[in-house]
Amino acid sequence: MTVELFAGIPVRDYERAVAWYEQLLGSGPSFLPNDTEAVWELAENRYVYIEVRPDHAGHAMHTVFVDDLDARLQAMSGRGMEPAEQETYSNGVRKATYRDPDGNEFGFGGGPDDAT
């Protein structure tokens, strides 16, 4: 079975949102389907996109689980992005949550820290 994912994030201001997600994700959009959407491919056939939908902005909650959480957090920090929250669950799984200018949550999760 092939699984493809398009996870949408409603935003108010297109230019501001594109700039923020470029800083968070470390690259420009993979493609621009129209003048109100921008799409980033996170992995093969797994996309996240912003779309100007002011009435819905600020309500998205996405978490991407990665195998290189520490490296990603360090890279994002180097681009001036710091998480709004960081958590470690009882099983050792970790999560860092970022909030875009509209309040949408975009998190990165990873397995237990090898150093612990």
C-alpha positions, 0 to 999 in steps of 0.5 A: 500500500502506498501512503501519501500525506498532505498535511495542511496549515491554515494561515492569515498572511502568506508571505509571513508564513512562507518566511517562517516555514522556510526558516523552520524547515531550512528550505524554500517550498518544494512547489507553489500550486497557486498564489495562496499555497506553498508546499514542502516535501518532508520525505518522499510523498509526505508533504506539509502545506500552508494555505491562506485561510484566515478564518481557520488560522491558528488551529493546526497541530502537527508533529513529525517524528524524526530519527535525528531530533537533536541534529534537527533542533540544533539546525533550527536553533542555528537558523534562529528558531527556538521551540516554544515547548519541549517535553520528555514523556515517561517512555523517553520520547521527546517532543519540541513544539514550535508555534508559527505567527498564527499560533499553529503548532508544528512539533518534532518528536524523537526517540529517547536521548541516547545519552540518558 
